[in-house]
Amino acid sequence: MFADAPSEPTQPAVGQPGQNGPATELTPAAMGGTPADASARPIVNVWSRAQPKYRVRAVVLLVVNILLFCGLCVFTHWLHVARAFDFSLASYLAPLKFWGEQTQNLNDFVLYPISVEQTPMHGVVLGLLVASIVAVPISVAILYTFPFALPFIAAVLIFTHMPWMAFTLIWSCLLASVRPFRLSFRFGAGLVGMLPVILYLYLATRGTPRQVGTYASPDQSLALAAPWILAILAGCAMLGVIMLIAYLVRYRPDAIAPVMAIMFAAPAFLFARYVGFDELSYRVLELQYGPRSTCFAPEVVEELSALLKAGFGDSIRDDLLGALAGQTDSLAAVQQRVRHWLLKRFLSDRAAAYEACRRFIADHPQSRFVPNVLYIQGWVLDLRLDVRGSLTAEAGGPRRELYSDYPHVQSEAAWRALLSNYPDSPLSCAARLRLAQLSLRRGEADQALALLAELRKAPVRRPQTQAAVRRIARMVLASRDPESSLGFEAEPFLREGRRLEELIAANRDDPRYGALPLKLLAQLDPRRPGYRARLLTLAAQYPDSLLYDNLVVQWAAAEPDRARRASLLEACVNTLSDGDAVAEALFRLAELEIQWRGDDQQARRRSGLAHLRLLRECYPRTCWSEEAAERLQTVEPRVEAEILPAALP
């Protein structure tokens, strides 16, 4: 059907025998037309029409298609790196590498920054983009000849930063349009040109363990492969449509160019309608500054060693690392210097993350990712450098540790905005806990208790009102819940909230001091040096307060030595029999004994199980009893299995 088209019919010569008398021979010049051999030339591509109007149209529309195709390539690159243009040498050399851990391949497109597992429709967009990038140069090579496809291939290299794809397209266009490979069946020629593309997609989508994990589920493997399968099928379909329309209109350029323009517009429309420009901005922000980002990773060994080299120079790097390991006399001075440098860099990163969150909210105030950004903003502002364990010299270099469980006063605005504007978001439980902690720190015990009472309710998710017939479409068109990519778990916040609620309820109505001891306790950061000394000072200052037993138990639980900590907790259990803190002491002692390592390991574990059962019996209505029940259900069968063989004769 798509073979070379026949030549256009010519007008009969004037004066043929039997019609107008004797034949009269007219020259092409006398008729004002083209030469006879040109009029009989078969129309096989857009250049077969020699009339100037067709040539001008072909050139103009080809230039328009090149510009549109360049825009499509820029759009594809922007989807991958969130930058429209990047002409640095490294941006072209990195995709050329096909070995090593940092090798880039097409799986990067479906995983970063927008993952098709989170947004399935993004896979459709990528599939159509790649289909257009492949089908358009092959179509141009067939309909305009091979040299005119080279600018399109160059656009793939320059603007999309896909050098191996551009190299593959050269072979595809040669197979589809140059003798002796070219077929007279145009659609068949296009399918032959797709063969190198299929091979490229197969080789360029071999996922590394860093990308898909060591054990990828079938669903994950399908999510990675689906966009490229769609690209192959859609590319073949695009070639078929273009070749069919070109055949029907006898290769007129003004009918071919609009079809190609529609191919460009489809992925852009689907992205704007079902994915959104705000999602790309959010995914980049989450990858840079979210809880799973490397910017605020709790442990940095190799990176921190490199930073020491960059920050202090090669000459003293070894001395610094040796000092951190305790090999020099100036250990304290060097640690202080490195700690100051680490803190300065951390505060700079935290300020950049806060500013990125602020810009996103200003640019996309109606985005469904605003709750996530508010959560990241609050979490980032709560981050602090753990100066107690951040400068150890384990694993060949220093280590940085961060924590966020002691909220910063600057984060209150972000948590309050999250709770006020998005109370039904699962992330709101984090906001309730942090606001309750900040309220208690100001001495507002009643307000903190009210927030914690709301926290006991399970987070409410968005109502699903779609009819059953629409749910199948939602599986493809709709994205997963926005907070699913954060790795957020509500249970730690709920557990901490129950502990704090019981502490406030049992100690806020002190007949002599009121909520003052609670306020002073809430102002202590457990990760700061001198925390235990401050607890002991508070206990000595308020020996007759309701909170006294809680201060003593927390002081005992903060003892760094395991054996001494167990002795202190056991003393608390035996002497503080009438306080509400005994349940906490029992639980912490049981946890310590169950995890005990040493000669008396089995006896300690049996004692830990006994303490958990005692906690369940004596304090059944406390949060510690609920945690003891969960711990027994998890640990008891394993512990009994370890103990019984040793008890056999």
N, C-alpha and C positions, 0 to 999 in steps of 0.2 A: 504493500500500500504506500510506503514512503520511499519508493525507488525514485531514480532521477525522473523529473517531470518531462513530458514531451515538449517539443518546441511549440511556440505559439503559432496558430494557423495564419498563413499569409494570404493576402488578397489575390484573387485570380488575375492573370495578365489580361490586359485590355485587348480585345479583338481575337479571342480564341476561336478556333475553327468551329463552325456550327452555331455560333452565337452572334458575333458582331462582324462577321466577314473574315477576311484574311487577318492573320495574326500580325499585330504590330509590336515590335520589340522596343521597349522603353528602358532607358538606362536608369539606375537608382538616382543619379543626379538629376535627371529630368523629372522624376517623381518627387524629389525633395525628401527622400527617406534614407534609410541606412543601406549599406551594401547588401546584396542578396545573400552572401554567405553569413553575414551577421544576423539577418532576420531569420535564417534557418537554424541558428545556434540553439541547442537545447538549454532550457532554464534549469540550472542545477543548484544555484545559490543566489544570494542577493546581488552579486556582482554580474550576473548573467544579463541583467537589463542595462543596456548601455546608455539609455536616455539620461540626460543630465539631471532631471528631477529625481529619478530613482537613486542616482549616485549621491546626490546631495542629502536626500532623506536617509540613506544608509549611513553616511558618515555622521550626520548630526545625531541620529538616534543611537548610533554606536557610542558616541561620546557621552550621551546621556546615560546609557547603560553602564559605561565604565565608571561614571561619577556615582551612580546609585550603588554599583557593586563595591566601590571603595567605601561608601558609607556603611554597607552591610559588613564589610571586613572590620571597620572601626568599631561597629556595634558588637561584633563577636569578640574582639579583643577587650572591649570595655566590660563585657559580661564576665570575663575571666579574671581581670586584674583590677577592675573598677577605675581604670584610667583609659581615656580615649586614645591618647597618643604616647608613645614611648619609643624614641629613636636611638636609644643608647645601644652601644655595641653588645653589652651583656644581655640585653633583651632578645638579641638575635642568636647569640652563641649558646645561651642556656638551652633552648629547645633542640639544638643540634646534638646535644649529648644524649647518647643512648646506652650508657652504662653507668654503674654506681648507684648509690643510695638516693641522690638528689635528681635522678633522671625524671624529666617531665614527659608525660604522655597524655593521651586524650582523657584518661580517667580524672585528671586534674580539672577538666572542664565540668564534669558531672558531680564532682565532690566539693570543689572550692571555687568561689566562696559560697555559692548556693548549691546545696546538696539535693540531688533528685530524690533522695529518701525523705527529705523534709518537704520538698515541693515537687511532686511528680510532674506537674505541668511544665516545669523548667526543662525536663528531658525532652518534651515535645518541641519546645522552642529550639533547643540545641540541635535536635535531629533535623528540623526544617532548615536551620541556618547552615549546617554542614551540607545538606542536600542542595541548597542553592549555591553554596560555594563550589560544589562539585559539578552540578548540572549546567550552570551558566557557561563556564569556559569550554566545556565539551560541546555545548550547543553552538557557541560562537565559532569554534573550530570547524564544525560541520557546515554551518550556514554562511560563514564569512571567510572561511579558509583559516589554516593554522596560524599564520603570522598575526592575525588580529586577535587571537586568544592570548597572546603573550602579555599584553597589558593587564588582563584579568589575572593571569598567573602571578605577575609581579605584584599586584595588589594583595594577593594572598600572602606573599612573602613579606611585603613592607608593612602592611597595616594589620594583618591578623597575627603576624609573628609565628607562622607555621611553615618553616622551611621544608620539612619533609613532605607536607601536603602539596606545596608548590612544585617540588621535584616530581611527585607522583602525578600531578596534573599535566606536566609536560608529556609524560609517556601516555597518559590517557588521551590527550588531544592528538598526539601523533598517531595512535592506533585508530582513532575515530575518523581522521580526516586526511591522512597522508598515504599515498600509494607506497608499497603494495598492500598495506593493511586495510585501507578504506574499503567498506562495503557499499554497494549501490543501494542496499536497503538501509535507509538512514537511521531508523530506530535500532536496527541490529548493530550499526556502527557505533551508536551511542552506548549500547549494552556492552560491546567489546571494550569501549573506553572506560567503562565502570570497573573492569576487572582489576587494574592496578589499584584503584581506590579501595576495592574490597580487601585486597591484600594489605594495603596500608592500614585500614581500620582494624584488621585482625592483629597486626603486629603492634600497632600503637595503643591498643587497649589491654595489653597484658599487664594487669594490675600488680603492683608491688605489695608486700605485706604491710608497708607503712600506710597504704591507701585503703586496702580492703580488709586488713586484718589477716591473721594466719588461718582462721577458720571462718570463711565467709558463708553465710547462709544462702540457700537458693534464691530467696527474695532479694538479697543484696546483689548477688551475681546478676540476676535478671534486671535489677534497676540500673546496673552499670552497663549492661549490654543493650538494653532497650533503645536508648537514643541513637545508637549507631546502626542498629537494625532498621529503625525508622528512617535514618538518613539514607541508607541504601535503597529501601523501597520508595521513599519519597523522591530521591534523585532519579530513579528509573521512571517514576510516574511523570516527573517534570520533563524529562527528555521526551517521553512519549507524547505529552500534550504539546510541547513546542514543535516537535517534528510533524505532528498531525496538522496543527494550525498552519505551519509553514507550507505544507503540501497543499492544503485547501486554498490558501491565498496565493499560491504559485510564487512563494518566496518574496513577497513584497515586504520590505523592511518595516513599513509603518504598521503592520499587523503583528510582527514578531516582537518588537521592542516592548509594547504594553504588557504582553504575556510575561516577559522576564521581570518587568517592574512589579507585577502582582506577586511573583515569587519572592521578591525582596520584602514586600510589605507584610506578608503573612506572619513570619516569626516576630517581627516588631510589634504587630498588633496583639498577638497572643501573649507576648511578654508584658505589654502594658496592661492588658485586660486581666490576666490570670496570675501573674507573678508580681509585677510592680517594681518601680524604680526604688521605692523605699526599702524593699526587701534586700536588694543588692547592697545598699548603703548599710543596712543593719548587719548583714552577714559579715561584711568587712569589719565593722566595728566589733562584732562579737569575736571574730577570729583574732583581732588585735588585742582586745582588752577584756574579753569575757572570762568567766571562771575557768574555762579550759584553755585559755591562751597561754603562750609561753612568756608573755610580758610580765605576768605576776605569778610565775610558777613557784610553788613552795620550795623547791630544791633546784639550785643551779650550781653545777660543779664545773664542767668544762667551759661554759659561757663565762662564769665568773672569773676563772683563771685567765681567759682571754681579755676580759675587761681589766683585770689587774695589769696585764701586759700593756694594754692600750692606755690605761690611766696613769701608770707609774713608770713605764719604760722597761726595756729588757734588762737593764743593768741591775735593777734592784728587785726584779720579780722573784728570783730564787730566794733572795733574802727575806722577802715578805712571806712567801709560802713556808719557809723554814721557821720564821718567827711564829706564824700561826700554828705550826706544829709543836711549838714549845722548844725550839732548838737554839734560841738566842736569849740574851738577857733583857732585850728591849721588847718583850712580848706585849706587855700592857700598852706601851706607846704605839706599837705598830697596829695592834688590834683597834685601838681608838682611832687611828688614822684611817684604816680600812673601813671601820664602822661608819665614820663620818662620810666617807666617800660613797659607801653603799646607800646610806640614808639620803644623801643628796640626789643620787641617781633615781632612787625609788620615788622620792617626792616629785621629781621631774616627770617620771612616767605616770604617776597618779594624776598630776595636773593635766597632762595631755589626754588621759582617758576621760577625765571629767569634762574637758572642753569638747571632746568628740561627742560625748553623750548630750551635752547642751546644744551643740549644733544640729544633731539629728532631731531632737525634739522641736527645735525652732523651724527646721526645714520640713518636717513631716509630722505636724501636730495631730493629725487624724490617723496615723498609721497604727495598724494592729500590733506593731512591735514596740510601741511606746512603753507599755508595762515592763517589757524586758529591758529596755534602755534605762528606765528608772531603777530597776533592780540592780543592773550593772553599775549605775552611778552610785547608788547607796553602798553597794558592796565594795566598790573601789575606794570610796571615802572612808570606809571602816577599816580598810587594810592597814596593818601596822607591821613594822619590822621587829621580829622577835630577837632582841639583842642578846638573850640568854644563850640561844643555840645557833645563831647565824654565822659564827666564825669558827666552826670546828674545821679540822683539817682532814676529814675523812675522804676516802675515795680519790686521793691525789690532789685535792684542792679544797678551798673554802666552800661553804654552803650557805645559801640565803634561805631563810624561812620567814614566811608571812602568816599572819592570822587575821581574822575578821570577826571574831565572836565578842569583841568588846567594842560596841558602836562608838563612833566619833560624833561629837556634837554637830559637825558640819554636815553629816549625812541626814539629819532629821528632816530637812526640807524635801529630799528625794523620797524618803520613806513615807512621809505624810502625803505627798502628791500621789504616790502609788496606792496608798490605802484609800484616800478620798475619792480619786477618780476611777479606780479599778478595784472595788472591794470584792468582786466575784472572781478575780484572777487567783489562781493557785499561788502566785507569788506574794499575795497580800499577807499570807501567814508570816513570812519573813518580816514584812513591814510592821505587823502588829507586835511581834516579839521585840524588834529593835526600838520601836516607840515606847513600849512598856519599860524596857531597860533604861532608856533616856529619861522617862518620866520618874521612875524610882530614884534615879540619880539626882533629880531635883527635889526629891522628898515628896512627890505627888503619888503616894501609895494607892489612893483610891482610883485615880485615873489609870495607873498601871494595872491594877486588879481588874478593872473593867475591860481593858484591852486584852488581857490574858483570858478572861472569861469568854470573849468572842473567839479567841484563838482555839479554844477547845472544840469548836464546831469545825467539821471537815470543810476544806476549801470547796466552794461552789464553782463548778465549771459552767461554761456557756451552755444554755439550753439548746438541744438539738430538735428543732421543729420541722426538719425536712421530712417530706413524705417518703415512703419506702421506695417508690419508683425513682426518686431523685438521688438516692444514696449511691447507686452504682455510678452515676455521673460524678458524684462528689469524690469517689475514690481516685478519679483521674484529675479532675479540675481543682479540687480543694487541697490545700496544704494541711500539714499536721498542725497541732496546737503550737502557737509561737514559742511557748516556753519549753517545748520538748528538746530543743537543741542545747539548752543551757545545762542539761544534766541535773536539773533542780529536783531535790527530794524534800518534801514537806516534813517527813517524820522527825529529823533532827530538831527542827524548829518547834514542832509540837511537843516533843519530849522536853526540851529545854523550857518551853513555856509552862508545862505542867509543874516542873520542879520549882520555877520561880513563883508561880501562883500559890503553891502550897507554902512556900517560905514566907511570902507576904501575908497570906491569910493567917498563919500561925503566930506571927510576930509583930504585926502592925499596931495592935491595940495594947502596947506596953503601958501599964498604969503610970509609970514614972517618966519614961523617955519618949513615949509615942513612937513615931516612925523614924526618929533620928538615927538609931543604930542601923536600921535598914538602909537609910540614905548613905551613911558613911561606908557601909559594906559595898553598896552598889558602885561607889566611886573608886573602888580598888580594882586595878587591872591585874588579873592572875598571872599574866605573862611578864610583868615588870619585875626587875630586881627589887628585893626587899618586901615582896608581897607577904611572905610568912611573918616577917617582923611587924608589919602593919596590922595583920590579923591579931597577933599577940598583944599589940598595944591596945587595940579596940577591946579585946577581951578583958584586959586589965582595967580599962577605962569604964566598962559597963559590966561588972561582974554579976550584978543583980538584975540584968535585963533578960527579957525572953529570948533574945538572940544569942545569949552567951554560949549555949551548947552548939549552935550552928557555927559560931566563930571558932570554937575549939576543934570541931570535926573538920572544918575546911583547913584549919592550920595543920592538923594531922595528915590530911589527904595530900597536902602540898609538900610533904617531906620527900626529898629526892631519893633517899636510900630506901630500897624496897623492904629490907628486914625491919628497919626502925619504923617505917610507915605502918607495917602490919602490927607491930607492937603498940604503936600509938592508937591505931584504930580499934584494936582489941580493948585497950584501956578505956577508950571512949564508950564502947558498948557496955562495959562493966560498970562504969561510974556515972554515966549520964542516962540513967534508966528512965527518968521522968520527962525527958525533953523530946521535942519533935525531930531532933537531928539524929536520934538513934537509928532510925530506918536508913538514913543515908550512910551512916557509919557501917551498919551491917552489910549493905549492898557493896560498898567500896571494899570492905574487908573480904567479902566473898569473891569479888572479882579478882582481887589480888591473889587470893589463895588458889583459885581455879587455874590461874595462869602461872603458878609458881613453878620454878625450875630448881632442882637440887636433889639432895639425898632423900629428903622427906617429902618428895613431890606427891606421892600417892596419899599420904596422910593429910597433907595440906588440901588436896582436892576434895577429899571426903569432908573435911572441915568446911570448905567453901560451900559444898552442896548443903550441908547441914545449916549453915547460916542463911542460905537462900530460903530453905524451907521454914526456918524460924521467922524470917522476915514475912513470908506469906501468911503465917499463922498469927503473928502478933500485931502486924500493921497492914491489914488487908485492904484498907481504903486509901492507901497512899500511892503516889506514882511510882515509888520505889518498889512496892509490892508488884505492880504491873510489870515493871522491868525485870523483876526477879522471876516472875512466871515465864516471860519470854526467854530469859536466860536459861532457866531449867529445861524448857522444852527443847532448846538448841543444844545444850551442853551435856545434860544428864545421860542420855544414851551413850554418847561417845566416852564420857568419863567412866561409866560403869563397865564398858567394854574393855577399857584399859586396866581397870582395877581388878576385875574378876580373874583374868589369867594369872596375875601375880598372887592372888589369894589361894589358887589351887595348890594342893600338895605336890 
